[in-house]
Amino acid sequence: MWKIIGGLFMGWSLGGNDAANVFGPGVAARVIKYSTAVTLIAIFVILGASLEGPKCMHIIKEVGKLTPITALVATMAAGATITLMTILAIPSSTSQAIMGAIMGVCLLYGQPNWGALGKAATCWVLTPIGAAVVAFILMKILIPTTRKYLKTDKAINRFALGGLLVAGCYGSYSLGANNVANVTGVYVSAGMLTSRPAAIIGGIAIAVGALTFSKRVMKAVGHDITMIGPLGAFVAE
């Protein structure tokens, strides 16, 4: 059992760093309380990991064959890297960290699958581009809609708060579903755990990280962003 300690460490560091991705702007802008944000993150991360996390476990297995020891080394290395980034208040990609760690151990003690790494790298490039396009489209829709139907600052603020809460909960669910493989997927690859228990354990570890270690990065994300326009009235100081 001690060999999965690296995964627990990785999950804790992931929760501490990636929690800012879903509620960081709202917390930094003082729209949502930090305590409320991390509670919602913990709940929906565990739900996402438990219900849909097993679907992504095969991705880690495709990158390279791992043993219990190499799985431990990979998760400890990735967890240490993400922990350092969190201490420095730098949002970082846990997917890149664990993939890099797996490739490192496989270069020494196994055969890395460069094709699988290429697929992951393609996603790393396309994801921010896709998010930018969706954000642009949503703003084009929201600006005229809010101007037409929301006539007061109070109505705008309520709409924005509700939207941030829905988006944050959905983002937390997706965080657990998609990223739990980065935490305990190595143990599925090494034959130490099956997908369902691995997803549940990983989800809990991520939730604990969000609850105990996420404030530094969450306060940093969006700190200098000013929300203006029809969704304004929230200004990050």
Secondary structure, 3 states (H helix, E strand, C coil): CHHHHHHHHHHHHHHHHHHHHHHHHHHHCCCCCHHHHHHHHHHHHHHHHHHHHHHHHHHHHHHCCCCHHHHHHHHHHHHHHHHHHHHCCCCCCHHHHHHHHHHHHHHHHCCCCHHHHHHHHHHHHHHHHHHHHHHHHHHHHHHHHHHHHCCCHHHHHHHHHHHHHHHHHHHHHHHHHHHHHHHHHHHHHCCCCCHHHHHHHHHHHHHHHHHHHCHHHHHHCCCCCEECHHHCCEECC
